[in-house]
Amino acid sequence: FISIERFTSLSEEGKLCSLSFWEDEASIKQWREFDMHRVAQEKGKAEIFADFRIRVAEVVRDYGMNTRQEGPE
């Protein structure tokens, strides 16, 4: 696990976006199978979220206004 960021939608009340960053897919699989995570998932499904979607993606580049060295030329 590297980090997590969570955002609230400005246009859709109650909508959240969570981004979690991992070293590799093996780390994701290990977390997915962790007992405490499974308990939290069930609680989320039963008590918190009416719906959710998971997308797994790879970061190709990551840069900001002051960190352009990774940006395209």
PQR file of N, CA, C, O and H, with PARSE charges and radii, in Angstrom:
ATOM      1  N   PHE A   1       0.843  -1.184   0.000 -0.4000 1.5000
ATOM      2  CA  PHE A   1       0.000   0.000   0.000 -0.0000 2.0000
ATOM      3  C   PHE A   1       0.881   1.238   0.000  0.5500 1.7000
ATOM      4  O   PHE A   1       1.852   1.321   0.752 -0.5500 1.4000
ATOM      5  N   ILE A   2       0.538   2.193  -0.843 -0.4000 1.5000
ATOM      6  CA  ILE A   2       1.304   3.438  -0.909 -0.0000 2.0000
ATOM      7  C   ILE A   2       0.528   4.572  -0.244  0.5500 1.7000
ATOM      8  O   ILE A   2       1.018   5.194   0.698 -0.5500 1.4000
ATOM      9  H   ILE A   2      -0.251   2.126  -1.454  0.4000 1.0000
ATOM     10  N   SER A   3      -0.696   4.842  -0.740 -0.4000 1.5000
ATOM     11  CA  SER A   3      -1.480   5.943  -0.170 -0.0000 2.0000
ATOM     12  C   SER A   3      -2.933   5.845  -0.616  0.5500 1.7000
ATOM     13  O   SER A   3      -3.284   5.055  -1.492 -0.5500 1.4000
ATOM     14  H   SER A   3      -1.094   4.336  -1.505  0.4000 1.0000
ATOM     15  N   ILE A   4      -3.775   6.679   0.016 -0.4000 1.5000
ATOM     16  CA  ILE A   4      -5.183   6.786  -0.369 -0.0000 2.0000
ATOM     17  C   ILE A   4      -5.580   8.256  -0.359  0.5500 1.7000
ATOM     18  O   ILE A   4      -5.123   9.031   0.481 -0.5500 1.4000
ATOM     19  H   ILE A   4      -3.489   7.321   0.728  0.4000 1.0000
ATOM     20  N   GLU A   5      -6.439   8.625  -1.304 -0.4000 1.5000
ATOM     21  CA  GLU A   5      -7.006   9.973  -1.371 -0.0000 2.0000
ATOM     22  C   GLU A   5      -8.511   9.817  -1.529  0.5500 1.7000
ATOM     23  O   GLU A   5      -8.968   8.911  -2.225 -0.5500 1.4000
ATOM     24  H   GLU A   5      -6.810   7.995  -1.986  0.4000 1.0000
ATOM     25  N   ARG A   6      -9.280  10.683  -0.897 -0.4000 1.5000
ATOM     26  CA  ARG A   6     -10.741  10.602  -0.993 -0.0000 2.0000
ATOM     27  C   ARG A   6     -11.292  11.981  -1.329  0.5500 1.7000
ATOM     28  O   ARG A   6     -10.874  12.988  -0.758 -0.5500 1.4000
ATOM     29  H   ARG A   6      -8.908  11.420  -0.332  0.4000 1.0000
ATOM     30  N   PHE A   7     -12.241  12.010  -2.271 -0.4000 1.5000
ATOM     31  CA  PHE A   7     -12.831  13.255  -2.747 -0.0000 2.0000
ATOM     32  C   PHE A   7     -14.347  13.171  -2.688  0.5500 1.7000
ATOM     33  O   PHE A   7     -14.923  12.098  -2.866 -0.5500 1.4000
ATOM     34  H   PHE A   7     -12.580  11.192  -2.735  0.4000 1.0000
ATOM     35  N   THR A   8     -14.993  14.306  -2.439 -0.4000 1.5000
ATOM     36  CA  THR A   8     -16.448  14.417  -2.449 -0.0000 2.0000
ATOM     37  C   THR A   8     -16.858  15.198  -3.683  0.5500 1.7000
ATOM     38  O   THR A   8     -16.277  16.239  -3.988 -0.5500 1.4000
ATOM     39  H   THR A   8     -14.525  15.178  -2.295  0.4000 1.0000
ATOM     40  N   SER A   9     -17.855  14.700  -4.389 -0.4000 1.5000
ATOM     41  CA  SER A   9     -18.343  15.362  -5.597 -0.0000 2.0000
ATOM     42  C   SER A   9     -18.969  16.706  -5.260  0.5500 1.7000
ATOM     43  O   SER A   9     -19.701  16.829  -4.278 -0.5500 1.4000
ATOM     44  H   SER A   9     -18.327  13.855  -4.142  0.4000 1.0000
ATOM     45  N   LEU A  10     -18.684  17.702  -6.070 -0.4000 1.5000
ATOM     46  CA  LEU A  10     -19.310  19.013  -5.918 -0.0000 2.0000
ATOM     47  C   LEU A  10     -20.657  19.065  -6.624  0.5500 1.7000
ATOM     48  O   LEU A  10     -21.483  19.926  -6.320 -0.5500 1.4000
ATOM     49  H   LEU A  10     -18.089  17.601  -6.868  0.4000 1.0000
ATOM     50  N   SER A  11     -20.886  18.154  -7.562 -0.4000 1.5000
ATOM     51  CA  SER A  11     -22.115  18.202  -8.357 -0.0000 2.0000
ATOM     52  C   SER A  11     -23.135  17.120  -7.994  0.5500 1.7000
ATOM     53  O   SER A  11     -24.316  17.261  -8.311 -0.5500 1.4000
ATOM     54  H   SER A  11     -20.215  17.455  -7.809  0.4000 1.0000
ATOM     55  N   GLU A  12     -22.697  16.040  -7.334 -0.4000 1.5000
ATOM     56  CA  GLU A  12     -23.618  14.967  -6.957 -0.0000 2.0000
ATOM     57  C   GLU A  12     -23.507  14.699  -5.457  0.5500 1.7000
ATOM     58  O   GLU A  12     -22.532  14.108  -4.994 -0.5500 1.4000
ATOM     59  H   GLU A  12     -21.737  15.925  -7.077  0.4000 1.0000
ATOM     60  N   GLU A  13     -24.502  15.135  -4.714 -0.4000 1.5000
ATOM     61  CA  GLU A  13     -24.488  14.991  -3.262 -0.0000 2.0000
ATOM     62  C   GLU A  13     -24.324  13.527  -2.864  0.5500 1.7000
ATOM     63  O   GLU A  13     -24.991  12.645  -3.405 -0.5500 1.4000
ATOM     64  H   GLU A  13     -25.294  15.616  -5.090  0.4000 1.0000
ATOM     65  N   GLY A  14     -23.436  13.287  -1.922 -0.4000 1.5000
ATOM     66  CA  GLY A  14     -23.220  11.947  -1.404 -0.0000 2.0000
ATOM     67  C   GLY A  14     -22.291  11.079  -2.235  0.5500 1.7000
ATOM     68  O   GLY A  14     -21.999   9.948  -1.846 -0.5500 1.4000
ATOM     69  H   GLY A  14     -22.895  14.003  -1.482  0.4000 1.0000
ATOM     70  N   LYS A  15     -21.826  11.576  -3.361 -0.4000 1.5000
ATOM     71  CA  LYS A  15     -20.941  10.789  -4.218 -0.0000 2.0000
ATOM     72  C   LYS A  15     -19.494  10.995  -3.790  0.5500 1.7000
ATOM     73  O   LYS A  15     -19.041  12.126  -3.609 -0.5500 1.4000
ATOM     74  H   LYS A  15     -22.064  12.494  -3.677  0.4000 1.0000
ATOM     75  N   LEU A  16     -18.773   9.885  -3.631 -0.4000 1.5000
ATOM     76  CA  LEU A  16     -17.372   9.911  -3.221 -0.0000 2.0000
ATOM     77  C   LEU A  16     -16.505   9.256  -4.281  0.5500 1.7000
ATOM     78  O   LEU A  16     -16.969   8.407  -5.044 -0.5500 1.4000
ATOM     79  H   LEU A  16     -19.140   8.966  -3.779  0.4000 1.0000
ATOM     80  N   CYS A  17     -15.256   9.654  -4.321 -0.4000 1.5000
ATOM     81  CA  CYS A  17     -14.262   8.995  -5.157 -0.0000 2.0000
ATOM     82  C   CYS A  17     -13.048   8.738  -4.272  0.5500 1.7000
ATOM     83  O   CYS A  17     -12.473   9.669  -3.709 -0.5500 1.4000
ATOM     84  H   CYS A  17     -14.879  10.343  -3.702  0.4000 1.0000
ATOM     85  N   SER A  18     -12.667   7.487  -4.154 -0.4000 1.5000
ATOM     86  CA  SER A  18     -11.480   7.126  -3.385 -0.0000 2.0000
ATOM     87  C   SER A  18     -10.443   6.554  -4.340  0.5500 1.7000
ATOM     88  O   SER A  18     -10.753   5.686  -5.156 -0.5500 1.4000
ATOM     89  H   SER A  18     -13.133   6.730  -4.611  0.4000 1.0000
ATOM     90  N   LEU A  19      -9.226   7.036  -4.235 -0.4000 1.5000
ATOM     91  CA  LEU A  19      -8.126   6.522  -5.038 -0.0000 2.0000
ATOM     92  C   LEU A  19      -7.118   5.889  -4.099  0.5500 1.7000
ATOM     93  O   LEU A  19      -6.602   6.553  -3.199 -0.5500 1.4000
ATOM     94  H   LEU A  19      -8.974   7.741  -3.572  0.4000 1.0000
ATOM     95  N   SER A  20      -6.838   4.627  -4.298 -0.4000 1.5000
ATOM     96  CA  SER A  20      -5.793   3.991  -3.497 -0.0000 2.0000
ATOM     97  C   SER A  20      -4.674   3.554  -4.434  0.5500 1.7000
ATOM     98  O   SER A  20      -4.922   3.065  -5.536 -0.5500 1.4000
ATOM     99  H   SER A  20      -7.258   4.088  -5.029  0.4000 1.0000
ATOM    100  N   PHE A  21      -3.459   3.735  -3.982 -0.4000 1.5000
ATOM    101  CA  PHE A  21      -2.281   3.445  -4.780 -0.0000 2.0000
ATOM    102  C   PHE A  21      -1.506   2.305  -4.125  0.5500 1.7000
ATOM    103  O   PHE A  21      -1.270   2.313  -2.917 -0.5500 1.4000
ATOM    104  H   PHE A  21      -3.258   4.132  -3.086  0.4000 1.0000
ATOM    105  N   TRP A  22      -1.116   1.329  -4.937 -0.4000 1.5000
ATOM    106  CA  TRP A  22      -0.489   0.099  -4.461 -0.0000 2.0000
ATOM    107  C   TRP A  22       0.807  -0.159  -5.213  0.5500 1.7000
ATOM    108  O   TRP A  22       0.986   0.308  -6.338 -0.5500 1.4000
ATOM    109  H   TRP A  22      -1.308   1.322  -5.918  0.4000 1.0000
ATOM    110  N   GLU A  23       1.703  -0.901  -4.589 -0.4000 1.5000
ATOM    111  CA  GLU A  23       2.978  -1.253  -5.219 -0.0000 2.0000
ATOM    112  C   GLU A  23       2.768  -2.146  -6.438  0.5500 1.7000
ATOM    113  O   GLU A  23       3.405  -1.953  -7.473 -0.5500 1.4000
ATOM    114  H   GLU A  23       1.557  -1.281  -3.675  0.4000 1.0000
ATOM    115  N   ASP A  24       1.865  -3.130  -6.310 -0.4000 1.5000
ATOM    116  CA  ASP A  24       1.646  -4.093  -7.386 -0.0000 2.0000
ATOM    117  C   ASP A  24       0.319  -4.820  -7.160  0.5500 1.7000
ATOM    118  O   ASP A  24      -0.330  -4.644  -6.129 -0.5500 1.4000
ATOM    119  H   ASP A  24       1.347  -3.286  -5.469  0.4000 1.0000
ATOM    120  N   GLU A  25      -0.071  -5.636  -8.137 -0.4000 1.5000
ATOM    121  CA  GLU A  25      -1.346  -6.349  -8.021 -0.0000 2.0000
ATOM    122  C   GLU A  25      -1.346  -7.367  -6.890  0.5500 1.7000
ATOM    123  O   GLU A  25      -2.392  -7.632  -6.297 -0.5500 1.4000
ATOM    124  H   GLU A  25       0.457  -5.779  -8.975  0.4000 1.0000
ATOM    125  N   ALA A  26      -0.195  -7.934  -6.587 -0.4000 1.5000
ATOM    126  CA  ALA A  26      -0.114  -8.889  -5.479 -0.0000 2.0000
ATOM    127  C   ALA A  26      -0.490  -8.211  -4.161  0.5500 1.7000
ATOM    128  O   ALA A  26      -1.144  -8.821  -3.315 -0.5500 1.4000
ATOM    129  H   ALA A  26       0.654  -7.719  -7.069  0.4000 1.0000
ATOM    130  N   SER A  27      -0.082  -6.960  -3.984 -0.4000 1.5000
ATOM    131  CA  SER A  27      -0.433  -6.204  -2.773 -0.0000 2.0000
ATOM    132  C   SER A  27      -1.933  -5.948  -2.700  0.5500 1.7000
ATOM    133  O   SER A  27      -2.528  -6.021  -1.625 -0.5500 1.4000
ATOM    134  H   SER A  27       0.449  -6.465  -4.671  0.4000 1.0000
ATOM    135  N   ILE A  28      -2.544  -5.649  -3.847 -0.4000 1.5000
ATOM    136  CA  ILE A  28      -3.995  -5.441  -3.893 -0.0000 2.0000
ATOM    137  C   ILE A  28      -4.714  -6.725  -3.507  0.5500 1.7000
ATOM    138  O   ILE A  28      -5.656  -6.700  -2.715 -0.5500 1.4000
ATOM    139  H   ILE A  28      -2.060  -5.590  -4.721  0.4000 1.0000
ATOM    140  N   LYS A  29      -4.275  -7.838  -4.063 -0.4000 1.5000
ATOM    141  CA  LYS A  29      -4.895  -9.139  -3.772 -0.0000 2.0000
ATOM    142  C   LYS A  29      -4.781  -9.469  -2.284  0.5500 1.7000
ATOM    143  O   LYS A  29      -5.737  -9.947  -1.673 -0.5500 1.4000
ATOM    144  H   LYS A  29      -3.510  -7.858  -4.707  0.4000 1.0000
ATOM    145  N   GLN A  30      -3.620  -9.214  -1.712 -0.4000 1.5000
ATOM    146  CA  GLN A  30      -3.413  -9.488  -0.287 -0.0000 2.0000
ATOM    147  C   GLN A  30      -4.377  -8.654   0.561  0.5500 1.7000
ATOM    148  O   GLN A  30      -4.965  -9.178   1.507 -0.5500 1.4000
ATOM    149  H   GLN A  30      -2.843  -8.826  -2.208  0.4000 1.0000
ATOM    150  N   TRP A  31      -4.550  -7.376   0.244 -0.4000 1.5000
ATOM    151  CA  TRP A  31      -5.477  -6.508   0.972 -0.0000 2.0000
ATOM    152  C   TRP A  31      -6.911  -6.989   0.809  0.5500 1.7000
ATOM    153  O   TRP A  31      -7.671  -7.032   1.776 -0.5500 1.4000
ATOM    154  H   TRP A  31      -4.072  -6.950  -0.525  0.4000 1.0000
ATOM    155  N   ARG A  32      -7.284  -7.353  -0.428 -0.4000 1.5000
ATOM    156  CA  ARG A  32      -8.645  -7.796  -0.715 -0.0000 2.0000
ATOM    157  C   ARG A  32      -9.014  -9.017   0.133  0.5500 1.7000
ATOM    158  O   ARG A  32     -10.174  -9.184   0.512 -0.5500 1.4000
ATOM    159  H   ARG A  32      -6.667  -7.318  -1.215  0.4000 1.0000
ATOM    160  N   GLU A  33      -8.039  -9.858   0.428 -0.4000 1.5000
ATOM    161  CA  GLU A  33      -8.291 -11.082   1.189 -0.0000 2.0000
ATOM    162  C   GLU A  33      -8.102 -10.914   2.698  0.5500 1.7000
ATOM    163  O   GLU A  33      -8.328 -11.863   3.449 -0.5500 1.4000
ATOM    164  H   GLU A  33      -7.097  -9.723   0.120  0.4000 1.0000
ATOM    165  N   PHE A  34      -7.695  -9.741   3.151 -0.4000 1.5000
ATOM    166  CA  PHE A  34      -7.463  -9.460   4.569 -0.0000 2.0000
ATOM    167  C   PHE A  34      -8.801  -9.454   5.307  0.5500 1.7000
ATOM    168  O   PHE A  34      -9.737  -8.781   4.876 -0.5500 1.4000
ATOM    169  H   PHE A  34      -7.511  -8.971   2.541  0.4000 1.0000
ATOM    170  N   ASP A  35      -8.903 -10.193   6.412 -0.4000 1.5000
ATOM    171  CA  ASP A  35     -10.174 -10.363   7.132 -0.0000 2.0000
ATOM    172  C   ASP A  35     -10.822  -9.040   7.534  0.5500 1.7000
ATOM    173  O   ASP A  35     -12.026  -8.867   7.347 -0.5500 1.4000
ATOM    174  H   ASP A  35      -8.142 -10.740   6.762  0.4000 1.0000
ATOM    175  N   MET A  36     -10.044  -8.102   8.085 -0.4000 1.5000
ATOM    176  CA  MET A  36     -10.628  -6.819   8.507 -0.0000 2.0000
ATOM    177  C   MET A  36     -11.200  -6.051   7.320  0.5500 1.7000
ATOM    178  O   MET A  36     -12.209  -5.358   7.453 -0.5500 1.4000
ATOM    179  H   MET A  36      -9.066  -8.243   8.237  0.4000 1.0000
ATOM    180  N   HIS A  37     -10.560  -6.173   6.164 -0.4000 1.5000
ATOM    181  CA  HIS A  37     -11.067  -5.504   4.963 -0.0000 2.0000
ATOM    182  C   HIS A  37     -12.396  -6.123   4.534  0.5500 1.7000
ATOM    183  O   HIS A  37     -13.319  -5.405   4.150 -0.5500 1.4000
ATOM    184  H   HIS A  37      -9.741  -6.736   6.056  0.4000 1.0000
ATOM    185  N   ARG A  38     -12.495  -7.429   4.595 -0.4000 1.5000
ATOM    186  CA  ARG A  38     -13.754  -8.105   4.229 -0.0000 2.0000
ATOM    187  C   ARG A  38     -14.898  -7.689   5.158  0.5500 1.7000
ATOM    188  O   ARG A  38     -16.021  -7.483   4.699 -0.5500 1.4000
ATOM    189  H   ARG A  38     -11.745  -8.012   4.907  0.4000 1.0000
ATOM    190  N   VAL A  39     -14.626  -7.567   6.445 -0.4000 1.5000
ATOM    191  CA  VAL A  39     -15.643  -7.117   7.404 -0.0000 2.0000
ATOM    192  C   VAL A  39     -16.078  -5.688   7.065  0.5500 1.7000
ATOM    193  O   VAL A  39     -17.270  -5.381   7.066 -0.5500 1.4000
ATOM    194  H   VAL A  39     -13.713  -7.735   6.819  0.4000 1.0000
ATOM    195  N   ALA A  40     -15.108  -4.820   6.775 -0.4000 1.5000
ATOM    196  CA  ALA A  40     -15.430  -3.433   6.413 -0.0000 2.0000
ATOM    197  C   ALA A  40     -16.240  -3.374   5.124  0.5500 1.7000
ATOM    198  O   ALA A  40     -17.154  -2.558   5.009 -0.5500 1.4000
ATOM    199  H   ALA A  40     -14.139  -5.070   6.774  0.4000 1.0000
ATOM    200  N   GLN A  41     -15.922  -4.222   4.162 -0.4000 1.5000
ATOM    201  CA  GLN A  41     -16.686  -4.273   2.911 -0.0000 2.0000
ATOM    202  C   GLN A  41     -18.142  -4.626   3.175  0.5500 1.7000
ATOM    203  O   GLN A  41     -19.047  -3.978   2.648 -0.5500 1.4000
ATOM    204  H   GLN A  41     -15.180  -4.885   4.256  0.4000 1.0000
ATOM    205  N   GLU A  42     -18.366  -5.632   3.974 -0.4000 1.5000
ATOM    206  CA  GLU A  42     -19.739  -6.058   4.269 -0.0000 2.0000
ATOM    207  C   GLU A  42     -20.513  -4.958   4.990  0.5500 1.7000
ATOM    208  O   GLU A  42     -21.687  -4.727   4.701 -0.5500 1.4000
ATOM    209  H   GLU A  42     -17.631  -6.158   4.402  0.4000 1.0000
ATOM    210  N   LYS A  43     -19.852  -4.279   5.929 -0.4000 1.5000
ATOM    211  CA  LYS A  43     -20.509  -3.177   6.633 -0.0000 2.0000
ATOM    212  C   LYS A  43     -20.846  -2.052   5.656  0.5500 1.7000
ATOM    213  O   LYS A  43     -21.936  -1.483   5.712 -0.5500 1.4000
ATOM    214  H   LYS A  43     -18.899  -4.466   6.164  0.4000 1.0000
ATOM    215  N   GLY A  44     -19.919  -1.737   4.771 -0.4000 1.5000
ATOM    216  CA  GLY A  44     -20.165  -0.703   3.770 -0.0000 2.0000
ATOM    217  C   GLY A  44     -21.343  -1.041   2.881  0.5500 1.7000
ATOM    218  O   GLY A  44     -22.179  -0.181   2.604 -0.5500 1.4000
ATOM    219  H   GLY A  44     -19.033  -2.199   4.725  0.4000 1.0000
ATOM    220  N   LYS A  45     -21.419  -2.280   2.431 -0.4000 1.5000
ATOM    221  CA  LYS A  45     -22.532  -2.718   1.576 -0.0000 2.0000
ATOM    222  C   LYS A  45     -23.860  -2.660   2.317  0.5500 1.7000
ATOM    223  O   LYS A  45     -24.879  -2.280   1.741 -0.5500 1.4000
ATOM    224  H   LYS A  45     -20.740  -2.979   2.656  0.4000 1.0000
ATOM    225  N   ALA A  46     -23.851  -3.034   3.587 -0.4000 1.5000
ATOM    226  CA  ALA A  46     -25.095  -3.124   4.362 -0.0000 2.0000
ATOM    227  C   ALA A  46     -25.561  -1.777   4.918  0.5500 1.7000
ATOM    228  O   ALA A  46     -26.764  -1.538   5.025 -0.5500 1.4000
ATOM    229  H   ALA A  46     -23.023  -3.343   4.055  0.4000 1.0000
ATOM    230  N   GLU A  47     -24.615  -0.892   5.274 -0.4000 1.5000
ATOM    231  CA  GLU A  47     -24.985   0.296   6.037 -0.0000 2.0000
ATOM    232  C   GLU A  47     -24.628   1.645   5.406  0.5500 1.7000
ATOM    233  O   GLU A  47     -25.203   2.666   5.783 -0.5500 1.4000
ATOM    234  H   GLU A  47     -23.638  -1.087   5.187  0.4000 1.0000
ATOM    235  N   ILE A  48     -23.706   1.666   4.469 -0.4000 1.5000
ATOM    236  CA  ILE A  48     -23.198   2.956   4.005 -0.0000 2.0000
ATOM    237  C   ILE A  48     -23.526   3.234   2.540  0.5500 1.7000
ATOM    238  O   ILE A  48     -24.085   4.283   2.222 -0.5500 1.4000
ATOM    239  H   ILE A  48     -23.239   0.836   4.162  0.4000 1.0000
ATOM    240  N   PHE A  49     -23.192   2.324   1.662 -0.4000 1.5000
ATOM    241  CA  PHE A  49     -23.303   2.574   0.225 -0.0000 2.0000
ATOM    242  C   PHE A  49     -24.511   1.885  -0.388  0.5500 1.7000
ATOM    243  O   PHE A  49     -24.791   0.721  -0.102 -0.5500 1.4000
ATOM    244  H   PHE A  49     -22.737   1.472   1.920  0.4000 1.0000
ATOM    245  N   ALA A  50     -25.224   2.622  -1.240 -0.4000 1.5000
ATOM    246  CA  ALA A  50     -26.314   2.030  -2.020 -0.0000 2.0000
ATOM    247  C   ALA A  50     -25.744   1.368  -3.271  0.5500 1.7000
ATOM    248  O   ALA A  50     -26.349   0.450  -3.825 -0.5500 1.4000
ATOM    249  H   ALA A  50     -24.996   3.568  -1.472  0.4000 1.0000
ATOM    250  N   ASP A  51     -24.581   1.835  -3.713 -0.4000 1.5000
ATOM    251  CA  ASP A  51     -23.946   1.323  -4.919 -0.0000 2.0000
ATOM    252  C   ASP A  51     -22.472   1.710  -4.885  0.5500 1.7000
ATOM    253  O   ASP A  51     -22.093   2.665  -4.206 -0.5500 1.4000
ATOM    254  H   ASP A  51     -24.089   2.581  -3.263  0.4000 1.0000
ATOM    255  N   PHE A  52     -21.655   0.984  -5.602 -0.4000 1.5000
ATOM    256  CA  PHE A  52     -20.253   1.365  -5.751 -0.0000 2.0000
ATOM    257  C   PHE A  52     -19.694   0.749  -7.022  0.5500 1.7000
ATOM    258  O   PHE A  52     -20.281  -0.166  -7.601 -0.5500 1.4000
ATOM    259  H   PHE A  52     -21.962   0.208  -6.154  0.4000 1.0000
ATOM    260  N   ARG A  53     -18.555   1.266  -7.441 -0.4000 1.5000
ATOM    261  CA  ARG A  53     -17.868   0.761  -8.624 -0.0000 2.0000
ATOM    262  C   ARG A  53     -16.378   0.767  -8.315  0.5500 1.7000
ATOM    263  O   ARG A  53     -15.867   1.696  -7.689 -0.5500 1.4000
ATOM    264  H   ARG A  53     -18.078   2.009  -6.971  0.4000 1.0000
ATOM    265  N   ILE A  54     -15.689  -0.272  -8.755 -0.4000 1.5000
ATOM    266  CA  ILE A  54     -14.241  -0.364  -8.572 -0.0000 2.0000
ATOM    267  C   ILE A  54     -13.594  -0.416  -9.949  0.5500 1.7000
ATOM    268  O   ILE A  54     -14.005  -1.189 -10.815 -0.5500 1.4000
ATOM    269  H   ILE A  54     -16.104  -1.027  -9.263  0.4000 1.0000
ATOM    270  N   ARG A  55     -12.587   0.411 -10.137 -0.4000 1.5000
ATOM    271  CA  ARG A  55     -11.799   0.389 -11.366 -0.0000 2.0000
ATOM    272  C   ARG A  55     -10.344   0.177 -10.973  0.5500 1.7000
ATOM    273  O   ARG A  55      -9.843   0.826 -10.055 -0.5500 1.4000
ATOM    274  H   ARG A  55     -12.253   1.039  -9.434  0.4000 1.0000
ATOM    275  N   VAL A  56      -9.680  -0.715 -11.653 -0.4000 1.5000
ATOM    276  CA  VAL A  56      -8.261  -0.961 -11.417 -0.0000 2.0000
ATOM    277  C   VAL A  56      -7.518  -0.431 -12.639  0.5500 1.7000
ATOM    278  O   VAL A  56      -7.803  -0.820 -13.771 -0.5500 1.4000
ATOM    279  H   VAL A  56     -10.087  -1.243 -12.399  0.4000 1.0000
ATOM    280  N   ALA A  57      -6.565   0.457 -12.393 -0.4000 1.5000
ATOM    281  CA  ALA A  57      -5.843   1.099 -13.494 -0.0000 2.0000
ATOM    282  C   ALA A  57      -4.376   1.261 -13.135  0.5500 1.7000
ATOM    283  O   ALA A  57      -3.986   1.115 -11.976 -0.5500 1.4000
ATOM    284  H   ALA A  57      -6.333   0.772 -11.473  0.4000 1.0000
ATOM    285  N   GLU A  58      -3.579   1.561 -14.130 -0.4000 1.5000
ATOM    286  CA  GLU A  58      -2.156   1.797 -13.935 -0.0000 2.0000
ATOM    287  C   GLU A  58      -1.851   3.268 -14.217  0.5500 1.7000
ATOM    288  O   GLU A  58      -2.321   3.827 -15.208 -0.5500 1.4000
ATOM    289  H   GLU A  58      -3.896   1.680 -15.071  0.4000 1.0000
ATOM    290  N   VAL A  59      -1.065   3.886 -13.343 -0.4000 1.5000
ATOM    291  CA  VAL A  59      -0.651   5.279 -13.541 -0.0000 2.0000
ATOM    292  C   VAL A  59       0.499   5.285 -14.550  0.5500 1.7000
ATOM    293  O   VAL A  59       1.540   4.670 -14.318 -0.5500 1.4000
ATOM    294  H   VAL A  59      -0.684   3.432 -12.538  0.4000 1.0000
ATOM    295  N   VAL A  60       0.305   5.977 -15.658 -0.4000 1.5000
ATOM    296  CA  VAL A  60       1.339   6.081 -16.684 -0.0000 2.0000
ATOM    297  C   VAL A  60       2.273   7.246 -16.380  0.5500 1.7000
ATOM    298  O   VAL A  60       3.492   7.122 -16.499 -0.5500 1.4000
ATOM    299  H   VAL A  60      -0.540   6.477 -15.847  0.4000 1.0000
ATOM    300  N   ARG A  61       1.701   8.369 -15.989 -0.4000 1.5000
ATOM    301  CA  ARG A  61       2.457   9.554 -15.592 -0.0000 2.0000
ATOM    302  C   ARG A  61       1.760  10.190 -14.408  0.5500 1.7000
ATOM    303  O   ARG A  61       0.545  10.067 -14.250 -0.5500 1.4000
ATOM    304  H   ARG A  61       0.711   8.470 -15.892  0.4000 1.0000
ATOM    305  N   ASP A  62       2.535  10.874 -13.573 -0.4000 1.5000
ATOM    306  CA  ASP A  62       1.974  11.589 -12.429 -0.0000 2.0000
ATOM    307  C   ASP A  62       2.803  12.852 -12.227  0.5500 1.7000
ATOM    308  O   ASP A  62       3.960  12.785 -11.811 -0.5500 1.4000
ATOM    309  H   ASP A  62       3.522  10.974 -13.701  0.4000 1.0000
ATOM    310  N   TYR A  63       2.209  13.998 -12.524 -0.4000 1.5000
ATOM    311  CA  TYR A  63       2.939  15.249 -12.376 -0.0000 2.0000
ATOM    312  C   TYR A  63       1.971  16.374 -12.077  0.5500 1.7000
ATOM    313  O   TYR A  63       0.771  16.256 -12.324 -0.5500 1.4000
ATOM    314  H   TYR A  63       1.270  14.053 -12.862  0.4000 1.0000
ATOM    315  N   GLY A  64       2.496  17.464 -11.544 -0.4000 1.5000
ATOM    316  CA  GLY A  64       1.687  18.623 -11.211 -0.0000 2.0000
ATOM    317  C   GLY A  64       2.282  19.882 -11.811  0.5500 1.7000
ATOM    318  O   GLY A  64       3.230  19.829 -12.594 -0.5500 1.4000
ATOM    319  H   GLY A  64       3.471  17.560 -11.344  0.4000 1.0000
ATOM    320  N   MET A  65       1.716  21.002 -11.436 -0.4000 1.5000
ATOM    321  CA  MET A  65       2.126  22.291 -11.977 -0.0000 2.0000
ATOM    322  C   MET A  65       3.620  22.553 -11.755  0.5500 1.7000
ATOM    323  O   MET A  65       4.295  23.108 -12.621 -0.5500 1.4000
ATOM    324  H   MET A  65       0.946  21.045 -10.799  0.4000 1.0000
ATOM    325  N   ASN A  66       4.124  22.148 -10.590 -0.4000 1.5000
ATOM    326  CA  ASN A  66       5.519  22.428 -10.247 -0.0000 2.0000
ATOM    327  C   ASN A  66       6.424  21.210 -10.365  0.5500 1.7000
ATOM    328  O   ASN A  66       7.587  21.266  -9.966 -0.5500 1.4000
ATOM    329  H   ASN A  66       3.575  21.697  -9.886  0.4000 1.0000
ATOM    330  N   THR A  67       5.910  20.114 -10.904 -0.4000 1.5000
ATOM    331  CA  THR A  67       6.703  18.889 -11.049 -0.0000 2.0000
ATOM    332  C   THR A  67       6.556  18.366 -12.470  0.5500 1.7000
ATOM    333  O   THR A  67       6.062  17.258 -12.681 -0.5500 1.4000
ATOM    334  H   THR A  67       4.966  20.068 -11.229  0.4000 1.0000
ATOM    335  N   ARG A  68       6.980  19.152 -13.435 -0.4000 1.5000
ATOM    336  CA  ARG A  68       6.778  18.823 -14.848 -0.0000 2.0000
ATOM    337  C   ARG A  68       7.800  17.833 -15.406  0.5500 1.7000
ATOM    338  O   ARG A  68       7.674  17.443 -16.567 -0.5500 1.4000
ATOM    339  H   ARG A  68       7.381  20.052 -13.264  0.4000 1.0000
ATOM    340  N   GLN A  69       8.796  17.410 -14.643 -0.4000 1.5000
ATOM    341  CA  GLN A  69       9.813  16.519 -15.198 -0.0000 2.0000
ATOM    342  C   GLN A  69       9.217  15.208 -15.716  0.5500 1.7000
ATOM    343  O   GLN A  69       9.796  14.587 -16.607 -0.5500 1.4000
ATOM    344  H   GLN A  69       8.897  17.726 -13.699  0.4000 1.0000
ATOM    345  N   GLU A  70       8.079  14.777 -15.182 -0.4000 1.5000
ATOM    346  CA  GLU A  70       7.437  13.557 -15.664 -0.0000 2.0000
ATOM    347  C   GLU A  70       6.407  13.837 -16.751  0.5500 1.7000
ATOM    348  O   GLU A  70       5.858  12.905 -17.338 -0.5500 1.4000
ATOM    349  H   GLU A  70       7.608  15.282 -14.459  0.4000 1.0000
ATOM    350  N   GLY A  71       6.143  15.106 -17.022 -0.4000 1.5000
ATOM    351  CA  GLY A  71       5.144  15.473 -18.022 -0.0000 2.0000
ATOM    352  C   GLY A  71       5.636  15.217 -19.436  0.5500 1.7000
ATOM    353  O   GLY A  71       6.838  15.080 -19.664 -0.5500 1.4000
ATOM    354  H   GLY A  71       6.589  15.863 -16.545  0.4000 1.0000
ATOM    355  N   PRO A  72       4.708  15.151 -20.387 -0.5600 1.5000
ATOM    356  CA  PRO A  72       5.115  14.959 -21.780  0.2800 2.0000
ATOM    357  C   PRO A  72       5.870  16.183 -22.283  0.5500 1.7000
ATOM    358  O   PRO A  72       5.641  17.303 -21.826 -0.5500 1.4000
ATOM    359  N   GLU A  73       6.755  15.955 -23.210 -0.4000 1.5000
ATOM    360  CA  GLU A  73       7.563  17.064 -23.755 -0.0000 2.0000
ATOM    361  C   GLU A  73       6.788  17.859 -24.769  0.5500 1.7000
ATOM    362  O   GLU A  73       7.311  18.824 -25.327 -0.5500 1.4000
ATOM    363  H   GLU A  73       6.941  15.045 -23.581  0.4000 1.0000
TER
END
